[in-house]
Amino acid sequence: MNQPSQNPAPARVADVQTLIDGAPFSPWQWLVFAMCFVVVLLDGFDTAAIGYIAPSLIKDWGVTKPMLGPVLSAALFGLAAGALSAGPLADRVGRRLVLMGAVLVFGLASLASSFAMDLSQLSTLRFITGLGLGAAMPNAVTLMSEYSPTHKRSMLTNLMFCGFPLGAAFGGFLAAWMIPQWGWRSVLVLGGVIPLLLTVLLLFVLPESVRFMVARRAELRKIQTTLAKVAGQKVFQFERFILSETRVVTNERGGLAQVLARPYRLGSLMLWTAYFMGLVIFYALINWMPLLFKEAGMDPKTATLISALFPLGGVGAVLFGWLMDRYEANKILAIGFALTSVAIWCIGQVVSQVSVLVVVVFTAGALMNTSQSSLPALAAAFYPTNGRATGVAWMLGVGRFGGIAGSFLVAQLSAAHMSLESVFAVVAVPGLVAAAALLVKRRADAAGGLQAAAGHSRDEVLAH
């Protein structure tokens, strides 16, 4: 007599990214996008806020411009420290928790800054503000990347990143209106209260990355409930979820161990180099271009207005994101940085022709900001899930030191009495270095065999 089979029916399995890729971009994903966009918008506002209130500090506290140096640079050091520490933490405890904590920190620190009584207190509080800002940006990038369909990931991530220059610009308009009415402290109050209100919203609405939950073997029902908001109720029929990786996992510890694992090491160094060089250019020009134009004999108001065109082109990152989703992303950004270098060199050649200078400065800014704003999306795509937050964060953190270097570069060139043409020629060189770094990364990607085989999966969650 035949005995009935005792073998259980095979579990119904689904790949998380396949479900995300196969579903229309849902209202829930747009909500995640909106929350991350607002985080980056506030990041831009709070980062730029100190520049908007600096003239008022000089007037109210009777300090000189050199005395503001520590205040202006404190947030940059905080940004670097926050990014370097938050990435590994997010790969260990989750993107959601670290992102909420970061927004809370920079909100509280900005609010506290409005009560500062001297430069020492303000410098300390700006450093703490920077810690929160530095931790927020990479986690917003990572969370958005992990909720995006593969074929739209770079475009959506870059679109979210446009919040940063918009926040910085919007802050300028608000500051110009608020300071005459309520004083410079009101700008810091606004920069603190809005993030605190956002933290409450994030606490109740922001989801954890579903890829992170699968990687960490979270409770099955929790994964199903979150994923259903993206892919619909069909997810409840699955009893097991797998996490396919498009990038090979070479170190199960994840975090920095994954980012610096042998196959990823050269690519990581090249990403750091490219972001560092991009910020050398950005801070060298954003801090010094108005003064350089004035010294060249230009009317101060005209010099300021033309210089203000430089940061406006960052919204072009959406176009680069679209191109990166369709073509080889490293090559697209390498071309962008190479063209940036040419455009910056041209600024020094046409400074006496105001009408031409307007076009060249805007073009240089569009190319530079678009290329720079696209690097986080490139980094997010480079690493597997267990090292993604760390990879993005360390690129941003190491790159911040490029901002510090850029702030000093033009000062040294001016001290050496270099001509205006020579100054812009030197500032153009980091663009070529960034382009070369991305081409080296492209070759390293191909030689390292980092693209995972089709169907490769590492992590799974089983029904109990």
C-alpha positions as CSV (number, residue, x, y, z in Angstrom):
1,M,0.0,0.0,0.0
2,N,1.5,3.4,-1.1
3,Q,2.0,5.9,1.7
4,P,1.1,9.5,1.0
5,S,4.0,11.8,0.4
6,Q,5.2,13.5,3.6
7,N,7.1,16.2,1.7
8,P,5.7,19.7,2.3
9,A,4.6,21.8,-0.6
10,P,7.3,24.1,-1.8
11,A,7.1,27.6,-0.4
12,R,6.0,30.3,-2.7
13,V,9.0,32.6,-3.3
14,A,9.2,36.2,-4.6
15,D,12.2,38.5,-5.3
16,V,11.7,41.9,-3.7
17,Q,13.3,43.9,-6.5
18,T,11.3,42.1,-9.1
19,L,8.1,43.0,-7.4
20,I,9.1,46.6,-7.2
21,D,10.2,46.7,-10.8
22,G,7.0,45.0,-12.0
23,A,4.6,47.4,-10.3
24,P,3.6,50.9,-11.3
25,F,5.2,53.7,-9.2
26,S,2.7,53.8,-6.4
27,P,1.4,56.7,-4.3
28,W,3.3,55.2,-1.4
29,Q,6.6,55.4,-3.3
30,W,5.8,59.0,-4.2
31,L,5.2,59.7,-0.5
32,V,8.6,58.2,0.4
33,F,10.1,60.4,-2.4
34,A,8.3,63.5,-1.0
35,M,9.6,62.9,2.5
36,C,13.2,62.3,1.3
37,F,12.9,65.3,-1.0
38,V,11.9,67.5,2.0
39,V,14.8,66.2,4.1
40,V,17.2,67.1,1.3
41,L,15.5,70.5,0.9
42,L,15.9,71.3,4.6
43,D,19.5,70.1,4.3
44,G,20.1,72.7,1.6
45,F,18.4,75.4,3.6
46,D,20.3,74.7,6.9
47,T,23.6,74.3,5.1
48,A,23.3,77.7,3.4
49,A,21.7,79.5,6.4
50,I,24.9,80.6,8.0
51,G,26.0,82.4,4.8
52,Y,22.7,84.4,4.7
53,I,23.0,85.5,8.4
54,A,26.8,86.3,8.3
55,P,26.4,90.0,7.4
56,S,24.0,90.4,10.3
57,L,26.4,88.7,12.7
58,I,29.1,91.2,11.7
59,K,26.8,94.1,12.4
60,D,25.1,92.8,15.6
61,W,28.2,91.3,17.3
62,G,30.8,93.7,16.0
63,V,33.0,90.9,14.6
64,T,35.2,90.8,11.5
65,K,35.0,88.6,8.5
66,P,38.1,86.5,9.5
67,M,36.5,85.9,12.9
68,L,33.6,84.2,11.2
69,G,35.9,81.6,9.7
70,P,35.3,79.0,12.4
71,V,31.6,79.5,12.3
72,L,31.5,79.1,8.5
73,S,33.7,76.0,8.5
74,A,32.2,74.2,11.6
75,A,29.3,72.8,9.7
76,L,31.6,71.5,6.9
77,F,33.6,69.5,9.5
78,G,30.3,68.3,11.1
79,L,29.0,67.3,7.7
80,A,32.0,65.1,7.1
81,A,31.9,63.5,10.5
82,G,28.2,62.9,10.3
83,A,28.4,61.2,7.0
84,L,31.4,59.0,7.8
85,S,29.7,57.7,11.0
86,A,26.1,57.5,9.9
87,G,26.6,55.2,6.9
88,P,28.0,52.2,8.7
89,L,25.4,52.8,11.5
90,A,22.5,52.7,8.9
91,D,23.8,49.5,7.4
92,R,23.7,48.0,10.9
93,V,20.4,49.4,12.4
94,G,18.5,50.6,9.4
95,R,18.0,53.6,7.2
96,R,14.8,54.8,8.8
97,L,16.1,55.1,12.4
98,V,19.3,56.9,11.4
99,L,17.4,59.3,9.0
100,M,14.9,60.2,11.7
101,G,17.7,60.7,14.3
102,A,19.7,62.9,11.8
103,V,16.7,65.2,11.1
104,L,16.0,65.5,14.8
105,V,19.6,66.4,15.6
106,F,20.0,69.1,12.9
107,G,16.5,70.5,13.8
108,L,17.4,70.8,17.5
109,A,20.9,72.1,16.9
110,S,19.6,74.8,14.4
111,L,16.9,75.9,16.9
112,A,19.5,76.0,19.7
113,S,21.8,78.1,17.4
114,S,19.2,80.8,17.4
115,F,19.9,81.3,21.1
116,A,23.7,81.5,20.7
117,M,25.3,84.5,22.5
118,D,28.8,84.4,21.0
119,L,30.8,82.9,18.1
120,S,32.1,80.1,20.2
121,Q,28.6,78.8,21.1
122,L,27.5,79.3,17.5
123,S,30.5,77.4,16.1
124,T,29.8,74.4,18.4
125,L,26.1,74.3,17.5
126,R,26.9,74.6,13.8
127,F,29.2,71.6,14.1
128,I,26.4,69.6,15.7
129,T,24.0,70.9,13.0
130,G,26.5,69.6,10.5
131,L,26.6,66.2,12.1
132,G,22.8,65.8,11.6
133,L,23.0,67.2,8.0
134,G,25.8,64.9,7.1
135,A,23.9,61.9,8.4
136,A,20.6,62.8,6.7
137,M,21.7,63.2,3.1
138,P,23.2,59.7,2.4
139,N,20.4,57.9,4.2
140,A,17.8,59.8,2.1
141,V,19.6,58.9,-1.0
142,T,19.9,55.2,0.1
143,L,16.3,54.9,1.1
144,M,15.0,56.4,-2.1
145,S,17.3,54.3,-4.2
146,E,16.0,51.1,-2.5
147,Y,12.4,52.0,-3.1
148,S,13.0,52.8,-6.8
149,P,12.4,50.6,-9.8
150,T,15.7,49.6,-11.3
151,H,15.0,51.3,-14.7
152,K,14.2,54.6,-13.0
153,R,16.6,54.6,-10.0
154,S,19.1,57.2,-11.1
155,M,16.5,59.6,-12.4
156,L,14.4,59.4,-9.2
157,T,17.4,59.7,-7.0
158,N,18.8,62.7,-8.9
159,L,15.3,64.3,-8.9
160,M,15.2,64.0,-5.1
161,F,18.7,65.5,-4.9
162,C,17.5,68.6,-6.6
163,G,15.9,69.5,-3.3
164,F,19.4,70.6,-2.0
165,P,20.1,73.6,-4.4
166,L,16.4,74.5,-4.3
167,G,16.5,74.6,-0.5
168,A,19.7,76.7,-0.5
169,A,18.1,79.2,-3.0
170,F,14.7,79.2,-1.3
171,G,16.5,80.0,2.0
172,G,18.1,83.1,0.4
173,F,14.7,84.5,-0.6
174,L,13.2,83.7,2.9
175,A,16.2,85.2,4.7
176,A,16.1,88.4,2.7
177,W,12.4,88.8,3.8
178,M,12.7,87.6,7.4
179,I,15.9,89.2,8.6
180,P,14.7,92.8,8.2
181,Q,11.5,92.0,10.0
182,W,12.5,89.6,12.8
183,G,16.4,89.5,12.8
184,W,18.9,86.8,11.8
185,R,17.8,84.5,14.7
186,S,14.5,83.9,12.9
187,V,16.2,82.1,10.1
188,L,17.7,79.6,12.4
189,V,14.4,79.2,14.3
190,L,12.7,78.3,11.0
191,G,15.6,76.0,10.1
192,G,15.0,74.2,13.4
193,V,11.2,74.1,13.8
194,I,10.4,72.7,10.3
195,P,12.8,69.6,10.7
196,L,11.3,69.0,14.2
197,L,7.8,68.9,12.7
198,L,9.1,66.7,9.9
199,T,10.6,64.3,12.5
200,V,7.1,63.7,13.9
201,L,5.8,62.9,10.4
202,L,8.7,60.6,9.7
203,L,8.1,58.7,13.0
204,F,4.5,57.8,11.9
205,V,4.8,57.5,8.1
206,L,8.4,56.8,7.0
207,P,9.0,53.0,6.2
208,E,12.1,51.1,6.6
209,S,13.8,50.0,3.4
210,V,12.2,46.7,2.4
211,R,15.5,45.5,0.9
212,F,17.2,46.2,4.3
213,M,14.4,44.3,6.1
214,V,14.9,41.3,3.9
215,A,18.7,41.5,4.3
216,R,18.3,41.6,8.1
217,R,15.6,38.8,8.1
218,A,12.9,40.9,9.6
219,E,9.5,39.5,10.5
220,L,7.7,38.1,7.4
221,R,4.4,39.8,8.1
222,K,6.2,43.2,8.4
223,I,7.9,42.8,5.1
224,Q,4.6,41.7,3.4
225,T,2.7,44.7,4.9
226,T,5.3,47.2,3.7
227,L,5.7,45.6,0.3
228,A,2.0,45.5,-0.3
229,K,1.9,49.3,-0.3
230,V,4.2,49.1,-3.4
231,A,3.2,45.9,-5.2
232,G,-0.3,45.3,-4.0
233,Q,-2.0,42.5,-2.0
234,K,-0.5,39.7,-4.1
235,V,2.6,39.9,-1.8
236,F,0.6,38.1,1.0
237,Q,0.6,34.9,-1.1
238,F,4.3,34.6,-0.8
239,E,5.9,32.6,2.1
240,R,9.5,33.5,1.4
241,F,11.2,36.6,0.0
242,I,14.7,36.6,-1.6
243,L,16.9,39.6,-2.1
244,S,18.6,39.4,-5.5
245,E,21.7,41.5,-5.8
246,T,22.9,43.1,-9.1
247,R,26.3,43.6,-7.3
248,V,28.3,40.8,-5.9
249,V,28.5,40.5,-2.1
250,T,32.1,39.9,-1.1
251,N,32.0,40.5,2.6
252,E,29.0,39.3,4.7
253,R,29.9,41.8,7.5
254,G,28.7,44.6,5.3
255,G,29.3,48.3,6.0
256,L,32.8,49.6,5.6
257,A,34.2,46.0,5.3
258,Q,32.1,45.6,2.1
259,V,32.9,49.1,0.7
260,L,36.7,48.4,1.1
261,A,36.6,44.8,0.1
262,R,39.2,44.0,-2.5
263,P,36.9,44.1,-5.6
264,Y,35.3,47.4,-4.5
265,R,38.3,49.2,-3.1
266,L,39.5,50.9,-6.3
267,G,36.0,51.9,-7.3
268,S,35.4,53.3,-3.9
269,L,38.6,55.4,-4.0
270,M,37.7,56.7,-7.4
271,L,34.2,57.8,-6.2
272,W,35.8,59.6,-3.2
273,T,38.2,61.3,-5.6
274,A,35.5,62.4,-8.0
275,Y,33.3,63.8,-5.2
276,F,36.2,65.5,-3.5
277,M,37.3,67.2,-6.7
278,G,33.8,68.3,-7.5
279,L,33.5,70.1,-4.2
280,V,36.9,71.7,-4.6
281,I,35.4,73.4,-7.7
282,F,32.1,74.2,-6.2
283,Y,33.4,75.9,-3.0
284,A,36.3,77.6,-4.8
285,L,33.9,79.3,-7.1
286,I,30.9,79.8,-4.9
287,N,33.0,81.5,-2.2
288,W,35.4,83.5,-4.4
289,M,33.9,84.2,-7.9
290,P,32.1,87.5,-6.8
291,L,35.4,88.8,-5.4
292,L,37.4,87.7,-8.4
293,F,35.0,89.5,-10.8
294,K,35.1,92.6,-8.7
295,E,38.9,92.6,-8.7
296,A,38.7,92.3,-12.5
297,G,36.9,95.7,-12.5
298,M,33.3,94.6,-12.7
299,D,30.6,96.5,-10.9
300,P,29.9,94.7,-7.5
301,K,26.2,94.2,-8.1
302,T,26.8,92.8,-11.6
303,A,29.6,90.5,-10.2
304,T,27.2,89.2,-7.5
305,L,24.3,88.6,-9.9
306,I,26.5,86.7,-12.5
307,S,28.1,84.6,-9.7
308,A,24.6,83.7,-8.5
309,L,23.9,81.9,-11.8
310,F,26.5,79.3,-11.0
311,P,24.5,77.1,-8.5
312,L,21.2,77.3,-10.4
313,G,21.9,74.5,-12.9
314,G,21.6,71.6,-10.5
315,V,18.1,70.7,-11.7
316,G,19.8,69.3,-14.9
317,A,20.6,66.3,-12.7
318,V,17.2,64.9,-13.8
319,L,18.5,64.7,-17.4
320,F,21.7,63.0,-16.3
321,G,19.7,60.5,-14.2
322,W,17.6,59.6,-17.3
323,L,20.8,59.1,-19.3
324,M,22.4,57.1,-16.5
325,D,19.5,54.7,-16.5
326,R,19.9,54.1,-20.2
327,Y,23.6,54.3,-20.9
328,E,26.9,53.6,-19.1
329,A,26.7,55.8,-16.0
330,N,30.4,56.3,-15.4
331,K,31.0,57.5,-18.9
332,I,28.1,59.9,-18.8
333,L,29.5,61.6,-15.6
334,A,33.1,61.5,-16.9
335,I,31.9,63.5,-19.9
336,G,30.0,65.9,-17.6
337,F,33.1,66.6,-15.5
338,A,35.3,67.0,-18.6
339,L,32.9,69.5,-20.1
340,T,32.8,71.2,-16.6
341,S,36.6,71.7,-16.8
342,V,36.4,73.3,-20.2
343,A,33.6,75.6,-19.2
344,I,35.4,76.8,-16.1
345,W,38.6,77.5,-18.1
346,C,36.4,79.5,-20.5
347,I,35.2,81.8,-17.6
348,G,38.7,83.1,-17.2
349,Q,38.9,83.8,-21.0
350,V,35.7,85.8,-21.4
351,V,35.4,87.8,-18.1
352,S,35.7,91.1,-20.0
353,Q,32.7,90.2,-22.1
354,V,29.7,90.4,-19.7
355,S,27.0,89.0,-22.1
356,V,29.2,86.0,-23.0
357,L,30.2,85.6,-19.4
358,V,26.6,85.2,-18.2
359,V,26.1,82.2,-20.6
360,V,29.4,80.6,-19.7
361,V,29.0,80.9,-16.0
362,F,25.5,79.4,-16.2
363,T,26.7,76.6,-18.4
364,A,29.6,75.8,-16.2
365,G,27.3,75.7,-13.2
366,A,24.8,73.5,-14.9
367,L,27.5,71.0,-15.9
368,M,29.3,71.0,-12.6
369,N,26.2,70.8,-10.4
370,T,24.5,68.2,-12.6
371,S,27.6,66.0,-12.6
372,Q,28.2,66.4,-8.8
373,S,24.5,65.8,-7.9
374,S,24.5,62.6,-9.9
375,L,27.4,61.0,-8.0
376,P,25.2,59.8,-5.1
377,A,23.0,57.8,-7.5
378,L,26.1,56.3,-9.1
379,A,27.4,55.3,-5.7
380,A,24.1,53.8,-4.6
381,A,24.1,51.6,-7.7
382,F,27.7,50.6,-7.2
383,Y,27.3,48.8,-3.9
384,P,25.1,45.8,-2.7
385,T,22.5,46.3,-0.1
386,N,24.7,45.5,2.9
387,G,27.2,48.3,2.0
388,R,25.0,50.8,0.2
389,A,24.4,53.3,3.0
390,T,28.1,53.2,4.0
391,G,29.3,53.6,0.4
392,V,27.1,56.6,-0.3
393,A,27.9,58.2,3.1
394,W,31.7,57.8,2.9
395,M,31.8,59.3,-0.6
396,L,29.9,62.3,0.7
397,G,31.9,62.4,3.9
398,V,35.4,62.2,2.3
399,G,34.2,64.6,-0.4
400,R,33.4,67.3,2.2
401,F,37.1,67.8,2.8
402,G,37.2,68.9,-0.9
403,G,34.9,71.7,0.0
404,I,37.3,72.8,2.8
405,A,40.2,72.5,0.3
406,G,38.4,74.5,-2.3
407,S,37.7,77.3,0.1
408,F,41.5,77.7,0.7
409,L,42.6,77.1,-2.9
410,V,41.7,80.4,-4.4
411,A,43.0,82.3,-1.4
412,Q,46.4,80.7,-2.0
413,L,46.3,81.4,-5.7
414,S,45.4,85.0,-5.1
415,A,48.2,85.3,-2.5
416,A,50.6,84.1,-5.3
417,H,49.3,87.0,-7.5
418,M,48.2,84.7,-10.2
419,S,46.2,86.3,-13.1
420,L,42.4,85.8,-13.3
421,E,42.8,83.5,-16.3
422,S,45.4,81.4,-14.5
423,V,43.1,81.1,-11.4
424,F,40.2,79.7,-13.4
425,A,42.6,77.4,-15.3
426,V,43.8,75.9,-12.1
427,V,40.3,75.5,-10.7
428,A,39.4,73.7,-13.9
429,V,41.9,71.0,-13.3
430,P,39.9,69.1,-10.6
431,G,37.2,68.5,-13.2
432,L,39.7,66.6,-15.4
433,V,40.8,64.6,-12.3
434,A,37.2,63.7,-11.5
435,A,36.6,62.6,-15.1
436,A,39.7,60.5,-15.1
437,A,38.7,58.9,-11.7
438,L,35.3,57.9,-13.2
439,L,36.9,56.3,-16.2
440,V,39.3,54.3,-13.9
441,K,36.2,53.2,-11.9
442,R,34.5,52.1,-15.1
443,R,37.5,49.9,-16.0
444,A,37.7,48.6,-12.5
445,D,34.0,47.7,-12.6
446,A,34.5,45.7,-15.8
447,A,37.7,44.0,-14.6
448,G,36.4,43.2,-11.1
449,G,33.4,41.2,-12.2
450,L,31.2,43.0,-9.7
451,Q,28.0,42.4,-11.7
452,A,26.1,39.6,-10.0
453,A,25.0,36.7,-12.1
454,A,21.3,36.6,-13.0
455,G,19.2,35.1,-10.3
456,H,21.9,35.5,-7.7
457,S,20.4,36.0,-4.2
458,R,21.9,36.2,-0.8
459,D,19.3,36.8,1.8
460,E,15.9,35.4,2.4
461,V,13.0,35.6,4.9
462,L,11.1,32.4,5.7
463,A,7.6,32.0,7.0
464,H,7.4,30.5,10.5
